[in-house]
Amino acid sequence: MEMAERRPATGEIREAQKAHDELRAALKGVGITLPSLSLDPVSLAGDTPRPLVELGRCAPDVARRLAEVLRECPR
């Protein structure tokens, strides 16, 4: 496989990483840490990766804090 064929996928992965980083920073800004926040490795596999941001697990108190922050957001 030529490198030119992989460039769009690399760009998609880079964009997914950027989205991950933005979400982590936004959550940190409201005092929330999702320890399992990462890129889903399965979605990165294959010839045509479709990257997904994995939110992962969190403790009940973190879930409640996240719900609280979301409720406070204007719609």
C-alpha atoms as a printed R data frame, in Angstrom:
   type eleno elety resid chain resno       x      y      z
1  ATOM     1    CA   MET     A     1   0.000  0.000  0.000
2  ATOM     2    CA   GLU     A     2   1.351  3.404 -0.923
3  ATOM     3    CA   MET     A     3   1.731  6.186  1.608
4  ATOM     4    CA   ALA     A     4  -0.671  8.450 -0.339
5  ATOM     5    CA   GLU     A     5  -3.473  5.976  0.321
6  ATOM     6    CA   ARG     A     6  -2.972  6.284  4.109
7  ATOM     7    CA   ARG     A     7  -2.899 10.093  4.318
8  ATOM     8    CA   PRO     A     8  -6.666 10.682  4.644
9  ATOM     9    CA   ALA     A     9  -6.883  8.087  7.425
10 ATOM    10    CA   THR     A    10  -3.925  9.704  9.171
11 ATOM    11    CA   GLY     A    11  -5.730 13.042  8.960
12 ATOM    12    CA   GLU     A    12  -8.878 11.513 10.438
13 ATOM    13    CA   ILE     A    13  -6.877 10.021 13.302
14 ATOM    14    CA   ARG     A    14  -5.188 13.358 13.901
15 ATOM    15    CA   GLU     A    15  -8.609 15.067 13.991
16 ATOM    16    CA   ALA     A    16  -9.930 12.446 16.425
17 ATOM    17    CA   GLN     A    17  -6.921 13.038 18.682
18 ATOM    18    CA   LYS     A    18  -7.560 16.776 18.509
19 ATOM    19    CA   ALA     A    19 -11.236 16.233 19.466
20 ATOM    20    CA   HIS     A    20 -10.089 13.992 22.336
21 ATOM    21    CA   ASP     A    21  -7.701 16.667 23.575
22 ATOM    22    CA   GLU     A    22 -10.368 19.392 23.314
23 ATOM    23    CA   LEU     A    23 -12.863 17.282 25.267
24 ATOM    24    CA   ARG     A    24 -10.301 16.446 27.956
25 ATOM    25    CA   ALA     A    25  -9.453 20.148 28.340
26 ATOM    26    CA   ALA     A    26 -13.120 21.187 28.466
27 ATOM    27    CA   LEU     A    27 -13.903 18.566 31.083
28 ATOM    28    CA   LYS     A    28 -10.857 19.588 33.100
29 ATOM    29    CA   GLY     A    29 -12.095 23.183 32.939
30 ATOM    30    CA   VAL     A    30 -15.207 22.168 34.871
31 ATOM    31    CA   GLY     A    31 -13.346 19.889 37.257
32 ATOM    32    CA   ILE     A    32 -14.121 16.550 35.599
33 ATOM    33    CA   THR     A    33 -11.629 13.842 34.709
34 ATOM    34    CA   LEU     A    34 -12.635 10.777 32.707
35 ATOM    35    CA   PRO     A    35  -9.666  8.469 33.337
36 ATOM    36    CA   SER     A    36 -10.519  6.135 30.450
37 ATOM    37    CA   LEU     A    37 -10.940  8.906 27.849
38 ATOM    38    CA   SER     A    38  -8.963  7.769 24.811
39 ATOM    39    CA   LEU     A    39  -9.133  6.902 21.146
40 ATOM    40    CA   ASP     A    40 -10.836  3.561 20.566
41 ATOM    41    CA   PRO     A    41  -8.084  1.248 19.256
42 ATOM    42    CA   VAL     A    42 -10.505 -1.010 17.363
43 ATOM    43    CA   SER     A    43 -11.817  1.933 15.346
44 ATOM    44    CA   LEU     A    44  -8.236  2.797 14.332
45 ATOM    45    CA   ALA     A    45  -7.576 -0.645 12.852
46 ATOM    46    CA   GLY     A    46  -8.000 -1.710  9.263
47 ATOM    47    CA   ASP     A    47  -7.288 -0.164  5.914
48 ATOM    48    CA   THR     A    48  -9.899  2.569  6.392
49 ATOM    49    CA   PRO     A    49  -9.873  3.656 10.043
50 ATOM    50    CA   ARG     A    50 -12.991  5.349 11.390
51 ATOM    51    CA   PRO     A    51 -11.630  6.833 14.627
52 ATOM    52    CA   LEU     A    52 -13.919  7.074 17.636
53 ATOM    53    CA   VAL     A    53 -13.315  8.850 20.928
54 ATOM    54    CA   GLU     A    54 -13.875  6.374 23.768
55 ATOM    55    CA   LEU     A    55 -15.345  8.071 26.828
56 ATOM    56    CA   GLY     A    56 -14.763  5.020 28.958
57 ATOM    57    CA   ARG     A    57 -15.804  4.384 32.546
58 ATOM    58    CA   CYS     A    58 -16.036  6.685 35.504
59 ATOM    59    CA   ALA     A    59 -17.045  6.553 39.124
60 ATOM    60    CA   PRO     A    60 -20.659  7.372 40.035
61 ATOM    61    CA   ASP     A    61 -19.658 10.711 41.576
62 ATOM    62    CA   VAL     A    62 -17.967 11.723 38.322
63 ATOM    63    CA   ALA     A    63 -21.061 10.694 36.336
64 ATOM    64    CA   ARG     A    64 -23.222 12.827 38.627
65 ATOM    65    CA   ARG     A    65 -20.865 15.795 38.277
66 ATOM    66    CA   LEU     A    66 -20.921 15.427 34.488
67 ATOM    67    CA   ALA     A    67 -24.731 15.305 34.521
68 ATOM    68    CA   GLU     A    68 -24.791 18.413 36.721
69 ATOM    69    CA   VAL     A    69 -22.531 20.339 34.352
70 ATOM    70    CA   LEU     A    70 -24.618 19.296 31.340
71 ATOM    71    CA   ARG     A    71 -27.827 20.395 33.038
72 ATOM    72    CA   GLU     A    72 -26.277 23.828 33.709
73 ATOM    73    CA   CYS     A    73 -25.392 24.351 30.019
74 ATOM    74    CA   PRO     A    74 -27.678 26.627 28.032
75 ATOM    75    CA   ARG     A    75 -29.458 24.934 25.140
